[in-house]
Amino acid sequence: MDFLADIMLGIGAIGAAIYCMVLSRRLRRFNNLQNGMGGAVAVLSAQVDDMTTMLNSARDAAGTSAEVLTDLTKRAEASAQKLELMMASLHDLPDHAHPDIPDRVERADTGSLHLDEDAHPPATQTRDAAPVFVSHRMMRAAE
């Protein structure tokens, strides 16, 4: 009986050795860097590192772009406010284009009136001629 137990133990050890050799060969092929999964894992790891670097640079670029856009938006809003003030101040202007410029000048030597070459003719406006800076809606509201 002892002899039979020793034979069974030897056969089991030989079977375990064969099983270990098969697993060793499969593991070696699996970890092969050129054709196996080891190569795929190494390539994927390198790609993950590249993508992380690109993501960080894209995040930095987006942050600086957001800052620039915020600054430009603030400047545009300030300019729009200034333009609104200028448009509102245009409503306070008189109807004549140049009220301070005289149409006629009196000559000292003859005492007669004549038209000055440098003087501008008086600005006349009709109901249809609207100032350049006023929109049609404002003109209708003013009428």
C-alpha positions as CSV (number, residue, x, y, z in Angstrom):
1,M,0.0,0.0,0.0
2,D,2.9,2.4,0.7
3,F,4.3,1.6,-2.6
4,L,1.0,2.5,-4.4
5,A,0.8,5.8,-2.5
6,D,4.3,6.7,-3.6
7,I,3.5,6.0,-7.2
8,M,0.4,8.2,-7.1
9,L,2.4,10.9,-5.4
10,G,5.0,10.8,-8.2
11,I,2.4,10.9,-11.0
12,G,0.7,13.9,-9.3
13,A,4.1,15.7,-9.0
14,I,4.9,15.0,-12.7
15,G,1.4,16.3,-13.7
16,A,1.9,19.4,-11.6
17,A,5.3,20.0,-13.2
18,I,3.8,19.7,-16.7
19,Y,1.0,22.1,-15.8
20,C,3.6,24.6,-14.5
21,M,5.6,24.4,-17.7
22,V,2.5,25.0,-19.8
23,L,1.5,28.0,-17.6
24,S,5.1,29.3,-17.8
25,R,5.1,29.2,-21.6
26,R,1.7,31.0,-21.8
27,L,2.8,33.7,-19.3
28,R,6.0,34.2,-21.3
29,R,4.0,34.7,-24.5
30,F,1.5,36.9,-22.7
31,N,4.2,39.3,-21.4
32,N,6.1,39.4,-24.7
33,L,6.6,43.1,-25.5
34,Q,6.5,42.7,-29.2
35,N,3.5,40.5,-29.9
36,G,1.7,39.9,-26.6
37,M,-0.4,41.8,-24.1
38,G,2.7,43.3,-22.5
39,G,3.4,45.3,-25.7
40,A,-0.3,46.5,-25.8
41,V,-0.1,47.5,-22.1
42,A,3.1,49.4,-22.7
43,V,1.7,51.2,-25.7
44,L,-1.6,52.1,-23.9
45,S,0.4,53.4,-20.9
46,A,2.5,55.6,-23.2
47,Q,-0.7,56.9,-24.9
48,V,-2.3,57.6,-21.5
49,D,0.8,59.7,-20.6
50,D,0.6,61.6,-23.9
51,M,-3.1,62.3,-23.4
52,T,-2.6,63.5,-19.9
53,T,0.0,65.9,-21.1
54,M,-2.2,67.2,-23.9
55,L,-5.2,67.5,-21.5
56,N,-3.1,69.6,-19.1
57,S,-1.9,71.9,-22.0
58,A,-5.5,72.2,-23.4
59,R,-6.8,73.1,-19.9
60,D,-4.1,75.8,-19.5
61,A,-4.9,77.2,-23.0
62,A,-8.6,77.2,-22.2
63,G,-7.9,79.1,-18.9
64,T,-5.9,81.8,-20.6
65,S,-8.5,82.1,-23.4
66,A,-11.3,82.5,-20.9
67,E,-9.3,85.2,-19.1
68,V,-8.7,87.1,-22.4
69,L,-12.4,86.7,-23.4
70,T,-13.5,88.0,-20.0
71,D,-11.3,91.0,-20.4
72,L,-12.5,91.7,-23.9
73,T,-16.1,91.4,-22.8
74,K,-15.6,93.9,-20.0
75,R,-13.9,96.3,-22.4
76,A,-16.7,95.9,-24.9
77,E,-19.3,96.5,-22.2
78,A,-17.5,99.7,-21.1
79,S,-17.3,100.9,-24.7
80,A,-21.0,100.2,-25.2
81,Q,-21.8,102.2,-22.2
82,K,-19.7,105.1,-23.5
83,L,-21.4,104.9,-26.9
84,E,-24.9,104.9,-25.2
85,L,-23.9,108.1,-23.3
86,M,-22.7,109.7,-26.5
87,M,-25.9,108.8,-28.3
88,A,-27.9,110.2,-25.4
89,S,-25.9,113.4,-25.5
90,L,-26.6,113.8,-29.2
91,H,-30.3,114.5,-28.3
92,D,-29.2,117.6,-26.5
93,L,-27.7,119.2,-29.6
94,P,-29.6,122.1,-31.3
95,D,-31.4,121.6,-34.6
96,H,-28.9,123.8,-36.6
97,A,-25.7,122.2,-37.6
98,H,-23.4,125.3,-37.0
99,P,-25.2,128.0,-35.1
100,D,-22.1,129.9,-34.2
101,I,-20.8,130.5,-37.8
102,P,-22.2,133.7,-39.4
103,D,-23.8,133.4,-42.8
104,R,-22.9,137.0,-43.8
105,V,-20.0,139.2,-42.9
106,E,-20.1,143.0,-43.0
107,R,-17.3,144.7,-44.8
108,A,-15.6,147.5,-42.9
109,D,-14.6,149.6,-46.0
110,T,-17.9,149.6,-47.9
111,G,-20.4,148.8,-45.2
112,S,-22.2,146.4,-47.5
113,L,-23.1,142.8,-46.7
114,H,-21.8,140.0,-48.8
115,L,-21.5,136.3,-48.5
116,D,-18.3,135.1,-46.9
117,E,-16.4,132.4,-48.8
118,D,-15.5,130.6,-45.6
119,A,-18.9,130.8,-44.0
120,H,-21.1,127.8,-44.4
121,P,-24.7,128.2,-45.7
122,P,-27.4,127.8,-43.0
123,A,-28.4,124.3,-42.2
124,T,-32.0,123.7,-43.1
125,Q,-33.8,120.6,-42.2
126,T,-37.0,119.4,-43.4
127,R,-39.3,116.9,-41.7
128,D,-38.1,114.1,-43.9
129,A,-34.3,114.8,-43.4
130,A,-33.4,113.1,-40.2
131,P,-30.0,113.6,-38.5
132,V,-27.6,110.8,-39.2
133,F,-27.3,109.7,-35.5
134,V,-31.0,109.3,-34.8
135,S,-32.9,106.1,-35.6
136,H,-36.3,106.1,-37.3
137,R,-37.9,104.8,-34.1
138,M,-36.7,107.8,-32.2
139,M,-37.9,110.2,-34.9
140,R,-41.4,108.7,-34.8
141,A,-41.5,108.9,-31.0
142,A,-40.4,112.6,-31.2
143,E,-43.2,113.5,-33.8
